[in-house]
Amino acid sequence: MSILRVLLAIFFPPPAPFIDRGCGSVLLVFLLTLCGWVPGVIGALVILNKNE
């Protein structure tokens, strides 16, 4: 996980996982972001940190 992706996940959580994970992850992070900024950031960081 690069520093650029971490910054993207902090400032713009929904589009951060789109690069590697696809639309389902974007939708999940978007819904978490609607619940609050912190859950969206945490969700984006968790998805970016997962290895396949």
N, CA, C and O atoms as a GROMACS GRO file, in nm:
protein
  208
    1MET      N    1   0.086  -0.117   0.000
    1MET     CA    2   0.000   0.000   0.000
    1MET      C    3   0.091   0.123   0.000
    1MET      O    4   0.173   0.141   0.090
    2SER      N    5   0.074   0.206  -0.099
    2SER     CA    6   0.159   0.323  -0.112
    2SER      C    7   0.100   0.441  -0.034
    2SER      O    8  -0.017   0.441   0.003
    3ILE      N    9   0.183   0.539  -0.012
    3ILE     CA   10   0.141   0.658   0.063
    3ILE      C   11   0.035   0.734  -0.016
    3ILE      O   12  -0.053   0.798   0.043
    4LEU      N   13   0.041   0.729  -0.148
    4LEU     CA   14  -0.060   0.797  -0.231
    4LEU      C   15  -0.198   0.735  -0.210
    4LEU      O   16  -0.297   0.807  -0.200
    5ARG      N   17  -0.204   0.603  -0.204
    5ARG     CA   18  -0.333   0.536  -0.181
    5ARG      C   19  -0.386   0.563  -0.041
    5ARG      O   20  -0.507   0.574  -0.021
    6VAL      N   21  -0.297   0.572   0.056
    6VAL     CA   22  -0.340   0.604   0.193
    6VAL      C   23  -0.398   0.744   0.197
    6VAL      O   24  -0.504   0.765   0.257
    7LEU      N   25  -0.333   0.839   0.134
    7LEU     CA   26  -0.385   0.976   0.130
    7LEU      C   27  -0.518   0.982   0.056
    7LEU      O   28  -0.609   1.054   0.097
    8LEU      N   29  -0.529   0.908  -0.053
    8LEU     CA   30  -0.655   0.903  -0.127
    8LEU      C   31  -0.766   0.844  -0.040
    8LEU      O   32  -0.879   0.893  -0.042
    9ALA      N   33  -0.734   0.740   0.036
    9ALA     CA   34  -0.833   0.678   0.124
    9ALA      C   35  -0.875   0.772   0.237
    9ALA      O   36  -0.989   0.766   0.282
   10ILE      N   37  -0.785   0.855   0.282
   10ILE     CA   38  -0.819   0.948   0.391
   10ILE      C   39  -0.904   1.064   0.341
   10ILE      O   40  -1.002   1.101   0.405
   11PHE      N   41  -0.866   1.122   0.227
   11PHE     CA   42  -0.937   1.242   0.180
   11PHE      C   43  -1.057   1.210   0.090
   11PHE      O   44  -1.155   1.285   0.091
   12PHE      N   45  -1.052   1.102   0.014
   12PHE     CA   46  -1.162   1.061  -0.075
   12PHE      C   47  -1.184   0.911  -0.062
   12PHE      O   48  -1.141   0.835  -0.149
   13PRO      N   49  -1.249   0.866   0.044
   13PRO     CA   50  -1.261   0.722   0.069
   13PRO      C   51  -1.328   0.641  -0.042
   13PRO      O   52  -1.275   0.534  -0.075
   14PRO      N   53  -1.440   0.682  -0.102
   14PRO     CA   54  -1.504   0.592  -0.198
   14PRO      C   55  -1.422   0.555  -0.321
   14PRO      O   56  -1.422   0.438  -0.358
   15PRO      N   57  -1.350   0.646  -0.386
   15PRO     CA   58  -1.277   0.603  -0.506
   15PRO      C   59  -1.144   0.532  -0.478
   15PRO      O   60  -1.083   0.480  -0.570
   16ALA      N   61  -1.100   0.529  -0.355
   16ALA     CA   62  -0.969   0.472  -0.324
   16ALA      C   63  -0.957   0.324  -0.361
   16ALA      O   64  -0.857   0.288  -0.422
   17PRO      N   65  -1.051   0.237  -0.327
   17PRO     CA   66  -1.034   0.095  -0.362
   17PRO      C   67  -1.069   0.060  -0.506
   17PRO      O   68  -1.052  -0.055  -0.546
   18PHE      N   69  -1.117   0.156  -0.585
   18PHE     CA   70  -1.159   0.128  -0.722
   18PHE      C   71  -1.044   0.080  -0.810
   18PHE      O   72  -1.067   0.002  -0.903
   19ILE      N   73  -0.924   0.124  -0.783
   19ILE     CA   74  -0.809   0.092  -0.867
   19ILE      C   75  -0.786  -0.060  -0.872
   19ILE      O   76  -0.761  -0.115  -0.979
   20ASP      N   77  -0.794  -0.126  -0.756
   20ASP     CA   78  -0.763  -0.269  -0.751
   20ASP      C   79  -0.885  -0.358  -0.733
   20ASP      O   80  -0.885  -0.470  -0.783
   21ARG      N   81  -0.987  -0.312  -0.664
   21ARG     CA   82  -1.092  -0.401  -0.617
   21ARG      C   83  -1.221  -0.397  -0.698
   21ARG      O   84  -1.294  -0.496  -0.696
   22GLY      N   85  -1.251  -0.291  -0.767
   22GLY     CA   86  -1.371  -0.286  -0.849
   22GLY      C   87  -1.486  -0.212  -0.785
   22GLY      O   88  -1.471  -0.148  -0.681
   23CYS      N   89  -1.602  -0.222  -0.849
   23CYS     CA   90  -1.719  -0.141  -0.813
   23CYS      C   91  -1.784  -0.183  -0.682
   23CYS      O   92  -1.839  -0.098  -0.611
   24GLY      N   93  -1.780  -0.311  -0.648
   24GLY     CA   94  -1.843  -0.356  -0.524
   24GLY      C   95  -1.779  -0.293  -0.402
   24GLY      O   96  -1.849  -0.255  -0.308
   25SER      N   97  -1.650  -0.282  -0.403
   25SER     CA   98  -1.579  -0.220  -0.291
   25SER      C   99  -1.608  -0.070  -0.284
   25SER      O  100  -1.620  -0.014  -0.176
   26VAL      N  101  -1.620  -0.008  -0.400
   26VAL     CA  102  -1.652   0.135  -0.402
   26VAL      C  103  -1.789   0.159  -0.341
   26VAL      O  104  -1.808   0.253  -0.264
   27LEU      N  105  -1.885   0.073  -0.376
   27LEU     CA  106  -2.020   0.087  -0.321
   27LEU      C  107  -2.020   0.067  -0.170
   27LEU      O  108  -2.085   0.142  -0.097
   28LEU      N  109  -1.947  -0.033  -0.122
   28LEU     CA  110  -1.939  -0.058   0.021
   28LEU      C  111  -1.877   0.060   0.095
   28LEU      O  112  -1.930   0.104   0.197
   29VAL      N  113  -1.767   0.111   0.044
   29VAL     CA  114  -1.702   0.226   0.109
   29VAL      C  115  -1.790   0.350   0.100
   29VAL      O  116  -1.792   0.431   0.192
   30PHE      N  117  -1.862   0.366  -0.010
   30PHE     CA  118  -1.953   0.479  -0.023
   30PHE      C  119  -2.063   0.474   0.083
   30PHE      O  120  -2.096   0.575   0.145
   31LEU      N  121  -2.120   0.355   0.104
   31LEU     CA  122  -2.223   0.341   0.207
   31LEU      C  123  -2.166   0.365   0.346
   31LEU      O  124  -2.232   0.426   0.430
   32LEU      N  125  -2.046   0.318   0.371
   32LEU     CA  126  -1.982   0.345   0.500
   32LEU      C  127  -1.955   0.494   0.517
   32LEU      O  128  -1.968   0.548   0.628
   33THR      N  129  -1.918   0.561   0.410
   33THR     CA  130  -1.891   0.705   0.416
   33THR      C  131  -2.020   0.783   0.443
   33THR      O  132  -2.017   0.887   0.509
   34LEU      N  133  -2.133   0.734   0.391
   34LEU     CA  134  -2.260   0.799   0.421
   34LEU      C  135  -2.294   0.790   0.570
   34LEU      O  136  -2.358   0.879   0.625
   35CYS      N  137  -2.250   0.682   0.633
   35CYS     CA  138  -2.271   0.667   0.778
   35CYS      C  139  -2.180   0.760   0.858
   35CYS      O  140  -2.210   0.794   0.973
   36GLY      N  141  -2.073   0.799   0.799
   36GLY     CA  142  -1.977   0.888   0.864
   36GLY      C  143  -1.844   0.881   0.794
   36GLY      O  144  -1.814   0.782   0.727
   37TRP      N  145  -1.766   0.984   0.809
   37TRP     CA  146  -1.638   0.990   0.740
   37TRP      C  147  -1.540   0.885   0.794
   37TRP      O  148  -1.470   0.821   0.716
   38VAL      N  149  -1.536   0.867   0.924
   38VAL     CA  150  -1.442   0.773   0.986
   38VAL      C  151  -1.469   0.629   0.942
   38VAL      O  152  -1.374   0.560   0.906
   39PRO      N  153  -1.594   0.579   0.944
   39PRO     CA  154  -1.615   0.442   0.894
   39PRO      C  155  -1.575   0.425   0.747
   39PRO      O  156  -1.527   0.318   0.709
   40GLY      N  157  -1.594   0.526   0.667
   40GLY     CA  158  -1.554   0.519   0.527
   40GLY      C  159  -1.403   0.510   0.511
   40GLY      O  160  -1.354   0.432   0.429
   41VAL      N  161  -1.331   0.588   0.588
   41VAL     CA  162  -1.185   0.584   0.583
   41VAL      C  163  -1.133   0.449   0.632
   41VAL      O  164  -1.044   0.391   0.570
   42ILE      N  165  -1.189   0.400   0.740
   42ILE     CA  166  -1.146   0.270   0.793
   42ILE      C  167  -1.176   0.159   0.693
   42ILE      O  168  -1.092   0.072   0.669
   43GLY      N  169  -1.294   0.162   0.634
   43GLY     CA  170  -1.329   0.062   0.534
   43GLY      C  171  -1.236   0.067   0.413
   43GLY      O  172  -1.193  -0.037   0.363
   44ALA      N  173  -1.205   0.185   0.366
   44ALA     CA  174  -1.115   0.198   0.251
   44ALA      C  175  -0.975   0.147   0.285
   44ALA      O  176  -0.913   0.079   0.203
   45LEU      N  177  -0.926   0.178   0.404
   45LEU     CA  178  -0.793   0.132   0.442
   45LEU      C  179  -0.788  -0.019   0.459
   45LEU      O  180  -0.689  -0.083   0.424
   46VAL      N  181  -0.895  -0.076   0.513
   46VAL     CA  182  -0.900  -0.222   0.530
   46VAL      C  183  -0.901  -0.290   0.393
   46VAL      O  184  -0.830  -0.387   0.372
   47ILE      N  185  -0.982  -0.239   0.302
   47ILE     CA  186  -0.989  -0.298   0.168
   47ILE      C  187  -0.856  -0.283   0.094
   47ILE      O  188  -0.813  -0.376   0.025
   48LEU      N  189  -0.791  -0.168   0.108
   48LEU     CA  190  -0.663  -0.150   0.043
   48LEU      C  191  -0.553  -0.236   0.104
   48LEU      O  192  -0.458  -0.274   0.036
   49ASN      N  193  -0.566  -0.268   0.231
   49ASN     CA  194  -0.463  -0.345   0.301
   49ASN      C  195  -0.477  -0.495   0.277
   49ASN      O  196  -0.382  -0.569   0.302
   50LYS      N  197  -0.594  -0.541   0.230
   50LYS     CA  198  -0.614  -0.684   0.207
   50LYS      C  199  -0.532  -0.733   0.090
   50LYS      O  200  -0.521  -0.665  -0.012
   51ASN      N  201  -0.474  -0.850   0.105
   51ASN     CA  202  -0.401  -0.915  -0.005
   51ASN      C  203  -0.486  -1.027  -0.060
   51ASN      O  204  -0.554  -1.097   0.015
   52GLU      N  205  -0.483  -1.044  -0.191
   52GLU     CA  206  -0.559  -1.153  -0.252
   52GLU      C  207  -0.476  -1.278  -0.259
   52GLU      O  208  -0.523  -1.381  -0.307
   0.00000   0.00000   0.00000
